[in-house]
């Protein structure tokens, strides 16, 4: 008789997470896990709590109750820079590049932490391989780039920090359809290169197509979860998000 080996513990575990902005409660008992090597996506409408969940994981916000662990370590006593040191790196919604810095200078800022400085040159090669357009614009000011190029720069800057878990907040927002397809292809390639990804997206179809697993948030609560394929074919998801 053989016994199955126990499944490894998740890299990231969010357990019964509550959060409120003052008296306004916006997250209600969020539970989710991300295992090493996965793409996990959070989908939902505006105001569902997706970005707020990411900001709590990054410790940009301090949750009201619940627990978040990364590799078994409780994150509640850490500051946001400590979270980056552990390998959790967030690419924020709206790109937030430094417009008066060149592309190269923006990328160097991504490797500011001593954990990633030693790999700076190797990571330059990596991001320029993923984003050859950034290599062409290496000396150009970030503020003069197109919207799609700025999004590429924001993701590349996150990769310069040597993430083990990359948190992507609405990477396709405001992009033309052709660029959206390109961004999702790049996200899949980053994952193939060994980076675990937690993705927040309003583009439900594209994000579920590349996700290993997914969670649907509605008014601060997880209402559905499953594989990306399962949720893509779920009647509720199709009616609510895909117009079917």
Secondary structure, 3 states (H helix, E strand, C coil): CCCCCCCCCCCEEEEEEEEEECCEEEEEEEEEEECCCCEEEEECCCCCCHHHHHHHHCCCCCCCEEEEEECCEECCCCCHHHHHHHCEEEECCCCCCCCCCEHHHHHHHHCCCHHHHCCHHHHHHHHHHHCHHHHHCCCCEHHHCCHHHHHHHHHHHHHCCCCCEEEEECCCCCCCHHHHHHHHHHHHHHHHCCCEEEEEECCHHHHHHHCCEEEEEECCEEEEEEEHHHHHCCHHHHHHHCCC
